[in-house]
Amino acid sequence: MSEYPAGGPPPQIPATRAPSPQPKPATTLRQRLAELRGPAVAPHPLDARALAALAANPGCKRRALLDGAGVDKAVLATALGSPAAFGQSQFAFVRGNAFEAKVKADGGTELLRLLVERLGGDAEAPATAAVPDLTAAGPEGRAARTALALREATAAGGWALLDHPMLALEVAGSPAYLEPDAVVVHPDGTWTVVEIKSFPMIDSSADAAKVGAAARQSAVYVLALERIAAKTEGAEVAHRVLLVCPKDFSNLPTASVVDVRKQRAVTSRQLTRLTRVEDIAAALPEGTTFDPGCSPEELGTAVEAVPAAYAPECLAACELAFHCRSKARAEGAVESLGRSVRGELGGLTTVAGVLAAAAGKEGDPADPTVAALRRAAALRAEALAGLEGGVPCR
């Protein structure tokens, strides 16, 4: 008797196939950076001063990632127990704002007079200048509004003063928004950066270190403006910026022209060397976050997961420098002695290794660095022996 019912064999039932797993949606860079700083934490803006300091130390992946993610390094350093011991006082901040307001009063008449006096040759200072409204929603909107205002002012062929424009510059694959004190558009299409500082200019000369810092900061603004000028017909960014400071010990403004071509070239080269933020973030362990709500232990683990390039110069420019210095000292890293010393020591990376090489306990005698260390140790021992024997060293 047939196994099949009348009418033939049973119909073929198609085999069921397990549904293929759906690919996980790719996490965008913006989402990843938000996870790093904490979902409820607003991004800390990256200003030109911090950007100039970052460009001065392009090998520090830690700072590149934290700045790119918008992490407030001062808050992070405090949570780690190594708060930054520097910063602008409230008094200096108020005094600086009052001086800037004085310089820009009456539509920037005094500012334009100083600009023409220092840069204009025989030209006369304009009686008035256009002051476009740069108000917009968010930094992206303000940056777009600034770019439009620059193009319109250049096309108009007159004087224009942009008060606190917003500029955008890509840094390690992440956008940074910068706000110079002012940008002046000349009738010939030249754009000049104006930097207003509250430190005095005595006898037409200011503190060299402070002027150098202002030049590096202005070079960042020049780089950002060049991105806009490249798309604006007839526009050219001046590589000489106007530095406005109080005259002598008064509150009267005076100005000096600073050539930032060297600083611009160095900053551009250093920013190009920066490792992209997404590459640094991709190498971190899953779940790494710098949320200030985490415990100090968790934050310490997260910070140590990102390589740093500490140098003593960081103490004047980075809020995490004291934390990085303590770690470098604890590990005996030669970087804590300075970049120049680190460069002279070649393959010796720890202070203990340097001392062992100098004492003849480690190292290849044929290595010039080891030979120099042993020679220096011998000279030191000879000098100390002479002092102990009562023979004065000459």
URMOJO-V910014 format. One record per backbone hydrogen bond with DSSP energy under -1.0 kcal/mol. NH is the residue of the N-H (numbers start at 1). CO is the residue of the C=O. Records with the same first field share a line. If there is no record, write none. Layout:
NH = CO ; CO
This chain:
8 = 5
32 = 28
33 = 29
34 = 30
35 = 31
36 = 32
37 = 33
38 = 34
41 = 38
44 = 70
51 = 47
52 = 48
53 = 49
54 = 50
55 = 51
56 = 52
60 = 57
61 = 59
62 = 307
64 = 60
65 = 61
66 = 62
67 = 63
68 = 64
69 = 65
71 = 66
73 = 71
76 = 72
77 = 73
78 = 74
79 = 75
80 = 76
81 = 78
82 = 77
93 = 89
94 = 90
95 = 91
96 = 92
97 = 93
98 = 94
99 = 95
100 = 96
101 = 97
102 = 98
103 = 99
104 = 100
112 = 108
113 = 109
114 = 110
115 = 111
116 = 112
117 = 113
118 = 114
119 = 115
120 = 116
123 = 120
130 = 159
142 = 138
143 = 139
144 = 140
145 = 141
146 = 142
147 = 143
148 = 144
149 = 145
150 = 146
151 = 147
152 = 148
153 = 149
154 = 150
155 = 151
156 = 152
157 = 153
160 = 185
161 = 130
162 = 183
164 = 181
167 = 178
169 = 176
171 = 174
174 = 171
176 = 169
178 = 167
182 = 194
183 = 162
184 = 192
185 = 160
186 = 190
189 = 186
191 = 236
192 = 184
194 = 182
195 = 242
197 = 244
201 = 246
202 = 205
205 = 202
211 = 207
212 = 208
213 = 209
214 = 210
215 = 211
216 = 212
217 = 213
218 = 214
219 = 215
220 = 216
221 = 217
222 = 218
223 = 219
224 = 220
225 = 221
226 = 222
229 = 225
230 = 226
231 = 228
232 = 229
235 = 232
236 = 189
238 = 191
241 = 258
242 = 193
243 = 256
244 = 195
245 = 254
247 = 252
248 = 201
250 = 247
254 = 245
256 = 243
258 = 241
260 = 239
264 = 260
265 = 261
266 = 262
267 = 263
268 = 264
269 = 265
270 = 266
271 = 267
272 = 268
273 = 269
277 = 172
280 = 276
281 = 277
282 = 278
284 = 281
288 = 285
290 = 36
294 = 291
299 = 295
300 = 296
301 = 297
302 = 298
303 = 299
304 = 300
306 = 303
314 = 311
315 = 312
316 = 313
317 = 314
318 = 314
321 = 318
324 = 320
325 = 321
326 = 322
327 = 323
328 = 324
329 = 325
330 = 326
331 = 327
333 = 328
334 = 349
336 = 333
337 = 334
338 = 335
342 = 338
343 = 339
344 = 340
345 = 341
348 = 345
351 = 332
354 = 350
355 = 351
356 = 352
357 = 353
358 = 354
359 = 355
361 = 356
362 = 356
367 = 364
371 = 367
372 = 368
373 = 369
374 = 370
375 = 371
376 = 372
377 = 373
378 = 374
379 = 375
380 = 376
381 = 377
382 = 378
383 = 379
384 = 380
385 = 381
386 = 382
387 = 383
388 = 384
389 = 385
390 = 387
391 = 386
